[in-house]
């Protein structure tokens, strides 16, 4: 629980951007959504030290990746730079994400 609170503080939880309640309410919902997405990503898609990494490390290693999204023949491709040190971790995460069952409904 304390790790998630610390993660939340690193992702904007507790920093209210306005004096208007509705704006702060929306900002809080976005921060909580980000916290949940990070937690589920680490639980389902990552392993090793990235599964326990702080948000700053995840942003540096996975979210700021040097890559290009291309579309050919109605398919979307992610071309990751060859020199990126965490290419394998990112490819594994995308493979695990694609292998998850689709939600019912």
ZAMIKOL-732157 format. One line per 10 residues: for each residue x, z, y of N, C-alpha, C, CB. Coordinates in nm, 2 decimals, padded with zeros to 4 digits. Glycine has a CB too. Example, Ala and Ser with C-alpha at 12.3 -4.5 7.8 and 13.67 -1.06 7.14 Angstrom:
// ZAMIKOL-732157
01.32:00.78:-00.57:01.23:00.78:-00.45:01.32:00.78:-00.33:01.13:00.90:-00.45 | 01.28:00.71:-00.22:01.37:00.71:-00.11:01.29:00.79:00.00:01.41:00.57:-00.06
***
This chain:
// ZAMIKOL-732157
00.08:00.00:-00.12:00.00:00.00:00.00:00.09:00.00:00.13:-00.09:00.12:00.00 | 00.19:00.08:00.13:00.28:00.09:00.24:00.35:-00.04:00.27:00.37:00.20:00.23 | 00.39:-00.11:00.16:00.45:-00.24:00.17:00.36:-00.34:00.24:00.50:-00.29:00.04 | 00.23:-00.34:00.21:00.14:-00.43:00.27:00.11:-00.40:00.41:00.00:-00.43:00.19 | 00.11:-00.27:00.45:00.10:-00.23:00.59:00.22:-00.28:00.67:00.08:-00.08:00.60 | 00.34:-00.26:00.61:00.46:-00.31:00.68:00.46:-00.46:00.69:00.59:-00.27:00.60 | 00.42:-00.53:00.58:00.40:-00.68:00.59:00.30:-00.72:00.70:00.35:-00.73:00.45 | 00.19:-00.64:00.71:00.10:-00.67:00.81:00.15:-00.66:00.95:-00.02:-00.58:00.80 | 00.23:-00.56:00.97:00.30:-00.54:01.11:00.39:-00.65:01.14:00.37:-00.40:01.11 | 00.46:-00.71:01.03:00.54:-00.82:01.05:00.47:-00.95:01.08:00.64:-00.84:00.94
00.34:-00.96:01.05:00.26:-01.08:01.06:00.16:-01.07:01.17:00.19:-01.11:00.93 | 00.17:-00.97:01.26:00.08:-00.97:01.38:-00.03:-00.87:01.37:00.02:-01.10:01.40 | -00.04:-00.79:01.26:-00.15:-00.69:01.25:-00.12:-00.58:01.35:-00.15:-00.64:01.10 | -00.21:-00.54:01.43:-00.20:-00.44:01.52:-00.15:-00.48:01.66:-00.10:-00.34:01.47 | -00.13:-00.61:01.68:-00.10:-00.66:01.81:-00.22:-00.74:01.86:00.03:-00.76:01.81 | -00.29:-00.68:01.95:-00.42:-00.74:01.99:-00.39:-00.83:02.12:-00.52:-00.63:02.03 | -00.42:-00.96:02.11:-00.39:-01.05:02.22:-00.47:-01.04:02.35:-00.39:-01.19:02.17 | -00.58:-00.97:02.35:-00.67:-00.97:02.46:-00.73:-00.84:02.48:-00.77:-01.08:02.44 | -00.80:-00.83:02.59:-00.88:-00.71:02.62:-01.03:-00.73:02.58:-00.87:-00.67:02.77 | -01.06:-00.85:02.54:-01.19:-00.89:02.49:-01.21:-00.86:02.34:-01.23:-01.04:02.52
-01.31:-00.78:02.31:-01.32:-00.73:02.17:-01.33:-00.85:02.07:-01.44:-00.64:02.15 | -01.41:-00.95:02.10:-01.44:-01.06:02.01:-01.31:-01.14:01.98:-01.55:-01.16:02.07 | -01.23:-01.15:02.08:-01.10:-01.22:02.06:-01.01:-01.14:01.97:-01.03:-01.25:02.20 | -01.00:-01.01:02.00:-00.92:-00.92:01.91:-00.97:-00.92:01.77:-00.92:-00.78:01.97 | -01.10:-00.92:01.75:-01.17:-00.93:01.62:-01.12:-01.05:01.55:-01.32:-00.92:01.63 | -01.13:-01.16:01.61:-01.08:-01.29:01.55:-00.93:-01.28:01.51:-01.11:-01.41:01.64 | -00.85:-01.23:01.60:-00.71:-01.22:01.58:-00.68:-01.13:01.46:-00.64:-01.17:01.70 | -00.76:-01.02:01.45:-00.74:-00.93:01.34:-00.78:-00.99:01.21:-00.83:-00.80:01.36 | -00.89:-01.07:01.20:-00.93:-01.14:01.08:-00.82:-01.24:01.04:-01.06:-01.22:01.11 | -00.76:-01.31:01.14:-00.65:-01.41:01.11:-00.53:-01.34:01.05:-00.62:-01.49:01.23
-00.50:-01.22:01.11:-00.38:-01.15:01.06:-00.41:-01.10:00.92:-00.35:-01.03:01.15 | -00.53:-01.05:00.89:-00.56:-01.00:00.76:-00.56:-01.11:00.66:-00.69:-00.93:00.76 | -00.61:-01.23:00.70:-00.60:-01.34:00.61:-00.46:-01.38:00.58:-00.68:-01.46:00.67 | -00.37:-01.38:00.68:-00.23:-01.41:00.65:-00.17:-01.31:00.56:-00.16:-01.41:00.78 | -00.20:-01.18:00.57:-00.15:-01.08:00.48:-00.19:-01.10:00.34:-00.19:-00.94:00.53 | -00.32:-01.14:00.32:-00.37:-01.17:00.19:-00.30:-01.29:00.13:-00.52:-01.19:00.19 | -00.29:-01.39:00.21:-00.22:-01.52:00.16:-00.08:-01.49:00.11:-00.23:-01.62:00.26 | -00.01:-01.41:00.19:00.13:-01.38:00.15:00.13:-01.30:00.02:00.20:-01.30:00.26 | 00.04:-01.20:00.01:00.04:-01.12:-00.11:00.00:-01.20:-00.23:-00.07:-01.00:-00.09 | -00.10:-01.29:-00.22:-00.13:-01.37:-00.34:-00.02:-01.47:-00.37:-00.27:-01.44:-00.31
00.04:-01.53:-00.27:00.15:-01.62:-00.29:00.26:-01.56:-00.37:00.20:-01.68:-00.16 | 00.30:-01.44:-00.32:00.41:-01.37:-00.39:00.37:-01.33:-00.53:00.45:-01.24:-00.31 | 00.24:-01.29:-00.56:00.20:-01.25:-00.69:00.19:-01.36:-00.79:00.07:-01.18:-00.68 | 00.13:-01.47:-00.74:00.09:-01.58:-00.83:00.20:-01.69:-00.84:-00.03:-01.64:-00.79 | 00.27:-01.72:-00.73:00.36:-01.84:-00.72:00.50:-01.81:-00.72:00.32:-01.91:-00.60 | 00.55:-01.70:-00.68:00.69:-01.67:-00.66:00.74:-01.57:-00.77:00.72:-01.62:-00.52 | 00.87:-01.58:-00.79:00.93:-01.48:-00.88:01.07:-01.44:-00.83:00.94:-01.54:-01.03 | 01.13:-01.34:-00.89:01.26:-01.30:-00.85:01.26:-01.23:-00.72:01.36:-01.41:-00.84 | 01.36:-01.24:-00.63:01.37:-01.17:-00.51:01.26:-01.22:-00.41:01.51:-01.19:-00.45 | 01.22:-01.35:-00.42:01.11:-01.40:-00.33:00.98:-01.33:-00.35:01.10:-01.55:-00.34
00.96:-01.28:-00.47:00.83:-01.22:-00.50:00.82:-01.08:-00.43:00.81:-01.20:-00.65 | 00.93:-01.03:-00.39:00.93:-00.90:-00.32:00.99:-00.91:-00.18:01.02:-00.80:-00.40 | 01.01:-01.03:-00.13:01.07:-01.05:00.00:00.98:-01.02:00.12:01.11:-01.20:00.01 | 01.04:-00.98:00.23:00.96:-00.95:00.35:00.92:-01.09:00.41:01.05:-00.87:00.45 | 00.82:-01.08:00.50:00.77:-01.21:00.56:00.88:-01.29:00.63:00.66:-01.17:00.65 | 00.97:-01.22:00.70:01.07:-01.29:00.77:01.16:-01.38:00.68:01.16:-01.19:00.85 | 01.19:-01.32:00.56:01.27:-01.40:00.46:01.19:-01.51:00.41:01.32:-01.30:00.35 | 01.06:-01.49:00.38:00.98:-01.60:00.33:00.96:-01.71:00.43:00.84:-01.55:00.29 | 00.95:-01.68:00.56:00.94:-01.78:00.66:01.07:-01.86:00.67:00.91:-01.72:00.80 | 01.18:-01.79:00.66:01.31:-01.86:00.67:01.34:-01.95:00.55:01.42:-01.76:00.68
01.30:-01.90:00.43:01.34:-01.97:00.31:01.24:-02.08:00.26:01.36:-01.88:00.20 | 01.11:-02.05:00.28:01.01:-02.14:00.23:00.92:-02.21:00.33:00.92:-02.06:00.14 | 00.89:-02.14:00.44:00.79:-02.20:00.53:00.86:-02.29:00.63:00.72:-02.09:00.60 | 00.99:-02.27:00.66:01.06:-02.35:00.75:01.15:-02.45:00.68:01.15:-02.26:00.84 | 01.10:-02.50:00.57:01.18:-02.59:00.49:01.19:-02.73:00.56:01.11:-02.61:00.35 | 01.31:-02.79:00.53:01.34:-02.92:00.59:01.28:-03.02:00.49:01.49:-02.95:00.61 | 01.16:-03.07:00.52:01.09:-03.17:00.43:01.00:-03.26:00.51:01.00:-03.09:00.33 | 00.96:-03.37:00.44:00.87:-03.47:00.50:00.75:-03.49:00.41:00.95:-03.60:00.53 | 00.63:-03.49:00.46:00.51:-03.53:00.39:00.49:-03.68:00.40:00.39:-03.44:00.43 | 00.47:-03.75:00.29:00.45:-03.89:00.29:00.33:-03.92:00.21:00.57:-03.97:00.24
00.26:-04.03:00.24:00.14:-04.08:00.16:00.17:-04.22:00.12:00.01:-04.06:00.24 | 00.16:-04.24:-00.01:00.17:-04.38:-00.06:00.08:-04.39:-00.18:00.32:-04.41:-00.11 | 00.01:-04.50:-00.19:-00.08:-04.53:-00.30:-00.18:-04.42:-00.32:-00.01:-04.55:-00.43 | -00.24:-04.37:-00.21:-00.34:-04.26:-00.20:-00.29:-04.13:-00.26:-00.46:-04.31:-00.28 | -00.16:-04.11:-00.27:-00.10:-03.99:-00.32:-00.02:-03.93:-00.21:-00.02:-04.01:-00.45 | -00.02:-03.80:-00.20:00.06:-03.73:-00.10:00.19:-03.67:-00.17:-00.02:-03.61:-00.04 | 00.30:-03.69:-00.11:00.43:-03.65:-00.17:00.50:-03.56:-00.06:00.52:-03.77:-00.21 | 00.57:-03.46:-00.11:00.65:-03.37:-00.03:00.80:-03.40:-00.06:00.62:-03.22:-00.05 | 00.87:-03.46:00.03:01.01:-03.49:00.01:01.10:-03.38:00.07:01.05:-03.63:00.07 | 01.16:-03.30:-00.01:01.23:-03.19:00.04:01.38:-03.23:00.05:01.22:-03.06:-00.06
01.45:-03.19:00.16:01.59:-03.22:00.18:01.67:-03.17:00.06:01.64:-03.16:00.31 | 01.76:-03.26:00.02:01.84:-03.23:-00.10:01.93:-03.11:-00.08:01.93:-03.35:-00.14 | 01.97:-03.08:00.04:02.07:-02.97:00.06:02.00:-02.84:00.08:02.15:-03.00:00.18 | 01.87:-02.83:00.08:01.79:-02.70:00.10:01.82:-02.61:-00.02:01.64:-02.73:00.12 | 01.87:-02.49:00.00:01.91:-02.40:-00.11:01.79:-02.35:-00.19:01.99:-02.28:-00.05 | 01.67:-02.35:-00.14:01.56:-02.29:-00.21:01.46:-02.40:-00.26:01.49:-02.19:-00.12 | 01.51:-02.52:-00.28:01.43:-02.63:-00.33:01.36:-02.59:-00.46:01.51:-02.75:-00.34 | 01.44:-02.54:-00.55:01.38:-02.51:-00.69:01.27:-02.41:-00.68:01.49:-02.45:-00.78 | 01.28:-02.30:-00.59:01.18:-02.20:-00.58:01.05:-02.26:-00.52:01.23:-02.08:-00.49 | 01.07:-02.35:-00.42:00.95:-02.41:-00.36:00.88:-02.51:-00.45:01.00:-02.49:-00.23
00.96:-02.59:-00.53:00.90:-02.68:-00.63:00.83:-02.60:-00.73:01.01:-02.77:-00.69 | 00.89:-02.49:-00.78:00.82:-02.41:-00.88:00.69:-02.35:-00.83:00.92:-02.30:-00.93 | 00.69:-02.30:-00.70:00.57:-02.25:-00.64:00.46:-02.35:-00.64:00.60:-02.19:-00.50 | 00.49:-02.48:-00.59:00.39:-02.58:-00.59:00.34:-02.62:-00.73:00.45:-02.71:-00.52 | 00.43:-02.62:-00.82:00.39:-02.65:-00.96:00.29:-02.54:-01.01:00.51:-02.66:-01.06 | 00.32:-02.42:-00.99:00.24:-02.31:-01.03:00.10:-02.31:-00.96:00.30:-02.17:-01.00 | 00.11:-02.35:-00.83:-00.02:-02.36:-00.75:-00.11:-02.47:-00.81:00.01:-02.39:-00.61 | -00.05:-02.59:-00.85:-00.12:-02.70:-00.90:-00.18:-02.66:-01.04:-00.04:-02.82:-00.91 | -00.11:-02.57:-01.11:-00.16:-02.53:-01.25:-00.27:-02.43:-01.25:-00.04:-02.48:-01.33 | -00.29:-02.37:-01.13:-00.40:-02.26:-01.13:-00.53:-02.33:-01.15:-00.40:-02.19:-00.99
-00.62:-02.26:-01.22:-00.76:-02.32:-01.25:-00.84:-02.33:-01.12:-00.83:-02.23:-01.35 | -00.92:-02.43:-01.11:-01.00:-02.45:-00.99:-01.11:-02.35:-00.99:-01.06:-02.60:-00.99 | -01.15:-02.30:-00.87:-01.26:-02.20:-00.86:-01.39:-02.27:-00.91:-01.27:-02.15:-00.72 | -01.47:-02.19:-00.97:-01.60:-02.23:-01.01:-01.70:-02.23:-00.89:-01.66:-02.15:-01.13 | -01.78:-02.33:-00.89:-01.89:-02.33:-00.79:-01.89:-02.44:-00.71:-01.87:-02.22:-00.70
***
